[in-house]
Amino acid sequence: MAQGEDPVMETLDDINAVSLSRTDLDSRSLMFVRIAALAAVEAPMMSHLLHIGPAGEAGLTVDDVDNVLVAVAPIIGTARTAAAVGKIAEALGLAIQLTSEDTE
């Protein structure tokens, strides 16, 4: 049985830590790859939300994310690209809302 206050998030953190320890990509390149992969698999909004902080810390901008989506659009198709745009926008909105609630 899972243990800890939030076993699901702890498991996701562990999985990501292993992935990060086994790549030589710099943080910016890693975020480019992950954003492209999230779009390709039609990841849910929550997956995009979990990458907003690390992407920002790596120095990615909204323009960078747009460029990633433009680059992968011919490969993943218009429907997945459009879905990713919507999910990223939703995740950004939620991140802004959560941040503003934390500062109140």
N, C-alpha and C positions, 0 to 999 in steps of 0.2 A: 504494500500500500504506500502511496505517496505521502511524504512527510513535509513539514515546514508550513509557513504561513500561506504561501501561494505556490504549491507544487508545480502547477502548469508553467508559470512564469519562470520559476527556478530551473525547470527542465529546458525551456527555450533558451535561457541564459547559458546553461551548460552546453547545449548543442552549438550555439553561436561561438562560445569560447573555444571549443574544439576546432571549429571551422577557421576561426581567426588565427589560431596557433599553427595551422597547417598551410597557410598561404603566404606567399611573398609579395602579394599585391599591397600597394600603399592604400591607405584608408579611402582616398578619393576614388581610385580605380575600383576598389572593392564595392563601394556604394554604387558606382555606375553599373557594375555587373549585377548586383543584387536588384536594383531598380528594374533593369531589363528583364531579369528572371521573374520578378514579381508580375510584371506585365505579361510575360509569355505564358505563365500558368494561371492567369486570371485570379491572382491572389485576392483574398478578401480585404476590405478596408483596414481591418485591424492589423494585418501584416504590413501594409503601407505605413500605418500609424507608428508601428514599432521601429520603422526605419527613418522616421523624420528626424529624431534627435541625432542619431549617428551620422545621417547625411549632412545635417547642418554643421555638426562638429567637424566633418571632413571638408567643409567649405563648399559644398554643393549649393547651387542657387536654383531657383525655379527655372531659369533659362537652361541650366545644365540638364535638369530633368526633362524639359521639353526636347532638348537635343537628343537625349537617350531614346525617348519615345519616337521621335522622327526617324532615328537610325534603325530601330527594330520594327517599325510599322510594316515595311514590305515583307518582313519575315513572319511576324505574328498575325498580321491582318488588321483590317480597319476596326472590326468589332472588338477585338481584344485591346487594341490601342485606345479606342474610345472608352471602353470600360475602365481601363487603367487611369485615364484622365479623370473620370468621374470619381473613382475611388481615392485617388490622390487628393483631389480637391476636397472630398468629404473628410479625409484624414487630416488635412491641413486645417480645415475649419474646426474640427474637434480638438486638435492640438492647441489652436489659438484659444478656444473656449476654456480648455483645461488650464492653460497657462494664466489666463486672466482670472480664473477662479482661485488659483494658487496665490495670486498677488493681492487679492482682496482681503 
